[in-house]
Amino acid sequence: MGMAFSFFIVIALIMVVALGVGVAGLQYLFGVIIPYAAIAIFLAGMAYRVIKWARAPVPFRIPTTAGQQKSLPWIKASTFDNPSSTAGVIGRMALEVLLFRSLLRNTRMELHQGPRLAYHWEKWLWLGGLLFHWSFLIIFLRHLRFFTEPVPPFVSRLEGIDGFFRFGLQGLYITDIIILVAVTYLFLRRVVIPQVRYISLPADYFPLFLILGIASTGILMRYFFRVDITAVKELTIGLVTFSPRVPEGVGILFYIHLFLVCILGAYFPFSKLVHMGGIFLSPTRNLPNDSRARRHINPWNYPVKVHTYEEYEEEFREKMKMAGLPVEKG
């Protein structure tokens, strides 16, 4: 039910653009107003989430650990699984952000006849997630050529590496294929595995369909239905320089692609995708486990008014006697 609902929502979004641009002629709405609104929602939403995370009190060290804590000199400590210094935390965060180290070590439990428990290494989930995130990042960096003039040298070099293979007379971007395969795998995993399908919600399917729609429309524009790149860059440069105008010759497929990107950007701060920023502010990841090396005092331990037992008995002595309760003073 959630999968079908999310799918039809994305189809409805595509139809909105098709009718708005193809029938009503609302190119300025979908080419200028909606992108600016999406950027504003994204920035405001991310600022709200970051401020909310930063204001959450963390009086004690609560890192998630999976190894030996640093203690006596002759006991070998786990540098990355249980870091006790800032350098260890940086190394742990780098491995987590760049290589998804915790996901690489993830296992799945199954109950077989006997009864017998079996544990399986979730290597395909790790590989699919890693390929998806890295290909998404490379595609994002490649798109900087539409928003900059002149194009930064690293973007040109990245395009050359990514488009090493040829498709006819043009380069075939490897990341275009990888992101389609990775998103398809992540989707099929939620459909095929009963346990994952049972806990999947519309909020899990919607981003997958949205990203699949973005990737598909981008590939269609790149290899099958060519658009006027000059007109597209004129539009994007106008957005960046705050002098927007909608040139002629921009096809409807581009507006669909741009609108889905805007929806993803506006939806991002309020979805599970916000883990991209949340991982850096997670106290279970970004704190060293140095509780044996230094004393952490709860900042909430300020002097407070307490009600001692003597004061309690003084207040309720007569009632306690009437109820037959023992009292220290007669």
Beta strands, then each sheet from edge to edge (+ up, - down):
strand 1: 107-112
strand 2: 116-121
strand 3: 165-167
strand 4: 170-172
sheet 1: 1+ 2-
sheet 2: 3+ 4-
end
